[in-house]
Structures are given as C-alpha cells and as structure tokens.
Amino acid sequence: MIKKLSFLLIVIVLFLSSCQTETTQTPEPQTSRGNAFELFLVSDSQISGADIQNYELSELPLASEPLISVKDIDSYHWDTHRIDLTDEAYQKVLSLFSGSIRTSGVPFVIISEGERIYAGAFWSLASSLSFDGVVILQPVDPAGMSLFINLGYPGPDFFTGEDPRSNPQLRQALEDAGVLE
C-alpha cells in the first residue's frame, strides 16, 4: 500500500512539474516585410520617452498598427531627416499633442523592412526636461506638413551616443520605396 501511494505521489509530482503556466505577451506589431519605414508608438503608457533608454529595443512593447508608414510619406530628406507627410498622417501626429502631453516624451520605435532600427520620443516644446536621445519635436507650423527627426532636446548638444538615424538599411529601403530625397 505504501509503495502504491509513493508511486502515485511521484506520478502526481512529475505531472504537476511538467505543467507550465502560460504567459501573456504583447503581440508583435503587424509589421509588413517590404515596408521601408514604420513609426510605432510604444504601447505601455507607463514607459515615457525618457525611459526608453532603460530598455533593449526588442523589449519595447509596440502598438498594433504604425502611426506613420511609408505610404504616409511624400518625401524623406536624408541630409536633414525631414519627413514630409500626407495631410492625414500629419493630422495624426498633431493629435498626439492635443490636450495634455507628457513632458517626458511619447516614445516610438522606427522599423524598416520588419526590423527595429531605433527608438526615440515625440517631445513637447513645453517640456523643461532635457533628453539625450532621438526626438521628434512638437510641430509648430500646421501648414508645414513636415516632421524633423532630431538628436537631443533641447538641442543636439544634449545628445549622447552614435546617430542611429544614419542606418544604411533604412536609407536603402527609403530609396527603394521612392521617397528618399
């Protein structure tokens, strides 16, 4: 009887130890191969623009759809990293700054050809916080329809590290898509 109970106990322990709890992960965003440029917002509202440097690029949870994709771009000026957007895309960006925006930035990730290239943050001109990463400043010319991907806030002297915007894969993808100027 003791042998049967011991055997049954061992079987139960082995069975329970083989069971794994299922972890819920944020699904990967719907990136499409062949898409030269996609800008995804970070989906976790607890992560600020200032926080992104505390994460590996692959760890940042992204929204399911891009805020901006190559179809939203009229032209990308490589020398200045100015992006001329369609009216619809520009309005989506402006809506980020309507109401209250976090003065510590709204984080984003640039993806090209399905690969994460770099992270940055939309930054409000009302912010008194400095930032040493890549920024897209709050647009101030509603008729301009352009965004500038800059280094550092309030200026390039605050940026540290290597310029990730100069990624050759991104450049080639933008050229292949016909939007590179």
Secondary structure, 3 states (H helix, E strand, C coil): CHHHHHHHHHHHHHHHHHCCCCCCCCCCCCCCCCCCCEEEEECCCCCCHHHHHHCCHHHCCECCCCCEEHHHEEEEECCCCEEEECHHHHHHHHHHCCCCCCCCCEEEEEEECCEEEEEEEEECCCCCCCEEEEEEECCCCCCCCEEEEEEEECCHHHCCCCCHHHCHHHHHHHHHHCCEC
